[in-house]
Amino acid sequence: MATVYIWGEATRYENYRRAVEAAGGTVRFGGTPEGCDALLLPGGGDMEPWRYGQSNTASRGLEPERDTAELMLLERFTAAGKPVLGICRGIQVINVFFGGTLCQDLPGHSAVDGHDSFHTVRTARSPLLAVCGPLCRVNSAHHQAADAPGRGLRAVQWAEDGAVEAVCHDCLPVWGVQWHPERLPGELGGRLLRAFLALCF
């Protein structure tokens, strides 16, 4: 059974724990990542814009301590060649780690009255194509997204308005999705998490 590391308090990310366990893995929160098989970067507040060379024009809910911790974890897990999955904020952290930039405000993708919105995305040939198919319906609750891709990253999924919905690294087991598999109705979220866990073996 693969052990997935998530930085932060377990109470904040309980839905991620349930989803990973339902997919056949286990989760360790906080403490040392020693011995963990994979890294999951969950959703949350925006990254500090200076980290990708911009001034703050629309970023909010900044979490500087978390930025530092997750970037250090990315350094550790990618150096070891271990799988990484970024979800929502997590895809943005991955893109910035590899030298990419973010769109600080993206209209039409936020939650509505506290509930996810839903839209169709198309997926290019990539490891995610077998999981998602060429077209699938995903949930959306964000106002930022990956813009210029980081080194080695390739956009592989897009919303109808062209917003990047997923990235994969060319040679590392690093995936990022802008949507939320941990709470997506239906089978797609579980398929993604099972495919991610399979990268550990």
Buried (B, 14 or more C-beta within 10 A) or exposed (E): EBBBBBBBEEEEBEEBBEBBBEBEBBBBBEEEBEEBBBBBBBBBBBBBBEBBEBEEEEBEEBBEEBBEBBBEBBEBBBEEEBBBBBBBBBBBBBBBBBBBBBBBBBEEBBEEEEEBBEBEBBBBEBBBBEBBEEEBBBBBBBBBBBBEBBEBBEBBBBBEEEBBBBBBBEEBBBBBBBBBBBBBEEEBBBBBBBBBBEBBE
